[in-house]
Amino acid sequence: MITDLRFPLLVVGLLGVTASVRIATGPIVRIRLPRSAARDSNAQVAGSGSRIAAESVAAIVSRDPFRIGRRPTLPAYDPQRLAEQLAPPPPKPTLILVGVMNGLEPSAVIEGLPGVEGSRVVRVGDVVAGLKVQRIADGRVIIAGMDTTWVLGVREPWKP
């Protein structure tokens, strides 16, 4: 079995050595650069392909760290300000629907509204601490605010 593998290994080894010598002696593909515009007598001298708006140049120059005036830019760099933690957003309240009264003007009794002690009666369109009551129907209340939409159902203590 060892004698059966000698010839293929010898061929692969020779191919590898040949490829290595070829790569080491010269490039595989010749690359030719186009003639430069400076040497070409027929070529026209062209400026930059795109122009920068004056507003952009003014903004770049105003923030230049090597400006002639050598005055600091505004706002001044403050490493302590960067280290300050931003205050976390206020927690989202836990709203509980105590009861719903249907009729011509449906209303609901809700507990847990921010800034309100105890429960509060609300109607469609009411806004309490940035939370807007959008809909009251079928024993459910939809409240939107604080990047959240709550769909509250009446709590039934006999159901788990």
Sequence and secondary structure as in RCSB ss.txt:
>XXXX:A:sequence
MITDLRFPLLVVGLLGVTASVRIATGPIVRIRLPRSAARDSNAQVAGSGSRIAAESVAAIVSRDPFRIGRRPTLP
AYDPQRLAEQLAPPPPKPTLILVGVMNGLEPSAVIEGLPGVEGSRVVRVGDVVAGLKVQRIADGRVIIAGMDTTW
VLGVREPWKP
>XXXX:A:secstr
 HHHHHHHHHHHHHHHHHHHHHHHHS SS       TTT SSS     SS   HHHHHHHHHT TT TT    SS
   HHHHHS           EEEEEE SSS EEEEE  TT  SEEEEETT EETTEEEEEEETTEEEEEETTEEE
EEE   TT  
